[in-house]
Amino acid sequence: MDIINKIKELKKAKNAIILTHCYQNIEIDEVSDFVGDSLYLSKMAAQTNADIIIFAGVYFMAQSAKLLSPNKKVLMPNINAGCEMADMITVEKLKKLKEKYPNLPVVCYINSTAEVKALCDVCCTSSNAVDVIKNLNAEKIIFVPDNYLGKFVESKLDNTEIITFDGCCPIHQKITVEDIKKARIDYPKAVVLAHPECNQEVVKASDFVGSTKQIMDFVLNTDYKQYVIATEKGVVDRLNRDSKNNNWDKEFILINENIICPDMKKNTLQDILQVLETEENEITLDDEVIETGRKCIDKMFELTK
């Protein structure tokens, strides 16, 4: 029996589901129950009736699933799949920031640890950050850890000042305005789609800015022949696959060959099979972190109903 069928059989036997982020190795989609961005996967984690959640993503994502499903077993295929951005903001650094700016609402990007979420008022994703912060109706907020996403949101709101932590995604930081200029020369008829984790110069030079799902939705709802994608390679892989399978006659070009997240690529089919068999790499959190961290994510859902 091949590995894909083994995984599917074990999933059924153990009432397990696999949640997969769209930056993952594309072959993992074949065994996945849900594939998408952080917001979509957060919703699926909250709604599942499975006994076991296997999260093919990075550490903070599996922690978020545990916050939303504390009574379920949450497993990571590769426990070493982390996030450099999430690691930039620690509990200690956040406490100092809150001391420097007391009494301000604190919004954290979902790319943060459960322990950091437990010290924040509300969470957001790149899909809903503008709506979350707008609906807080606050004149000034603290936003961690992504400086670029925070400034992107601030540019979309007239009456909110955003104090950002100096964090970023090192992968998206590799994308430059020079990359866009080159793409416009090489692909003059293409549109450039960028993720808001890119710096503001890149954002301003792009034709469309959105989360991974918003980028994919833009592709579905437009009829361009070529799209230059300024986010992680996994999105390009899936778009090219879907274009081929659905005869879209569309071409997707990764803006820079270095836009590959090594942590997102750590999970493999073999890893998934192993954790299904052994139930190792379980995510555990303190009860207090679960209680307060869950409120942070629930507040996000409340503000974006």
C-alpha positions, 0 to 999 in steps of 0.5 A: 500500500502506498503512503497516501492510502496508508495515511487515508486509512489511518485518518479514518481509523483514528477520526483524524483530520489534516489541516494544511497551510498553502505554503506547504509541500504541494503533495500534502494536499492529497491527504488533506481535509482542508487547505488554506490560509491561517484564517480559514484553517483557524475556522476549520480547527474550531469547527472540527469533530475529529479526535485528532488534528494534524496541522501541516504548518508551523508551530504557532498554527498548531498552537492556535488549533490547540487554543480552539480545540483544547480537548482534542489532540493536536499533532505536528508532523515535524515539531521543528517547523517554526516561524522566525516572525513569531519568534521575534516577539517574546512574552518579555518583549511584549510586556515591555512594549505594553509598559511603554504604551500603557492602556492601549489595545494590543492586537497580535498577528496570528503569526505569534505564539500562544503565550503572546496571544494570551497577553493580547486583546485580539488576534488577526490574520492578513485576511481580516487585519483591517476589519479587526482593527477598524472594528476596535474603534480605537484611536491608537493600538499596539500591533505585534509582531509584523511591522509591515502588516501593521503599517499596511493596515494603518495606511487603510484606516484614517483614524487609527495610529498603529504602534508596531513592533519591529518584526517581519517575515524574513521570506517576504522581506526578500522581495524588493521593488527591483524584483517588481521592476524586473517582472514588469519588464519580463512580463509586461502584460502580467499583474503583480499580486503581493502579500501585505507581509511585504514592505510598503515599497513593494505593496505600493508598487503592486497591482493587488495586495492580499492574503494568500486566499485573497490572492487566490480569489483574485486569480479566480475572479479575473481573466489575466493571462499572467500573474506575478506572485509576490508571496511564498512559492507554495501559492504559485505551485497550487495556482499552476496545478489548478490552472492545469487541472481546470484549463484556465490558460493562466500562467503564474510566476514566482517573483523571486526564486528565493521566496521559499520558507524552509520551515513551511517545507519541513513537513513531509508525507512520511512525517504525517504517516509517522505521527498518525502511527505514533501520535507523537509531537503533541502540542500541549499548553498551560490551562491559563494560556489556553483560557486567555489565548482562546479569548484573543482568537474568539475576539477576532471572530466576534469583531469580524462576524 
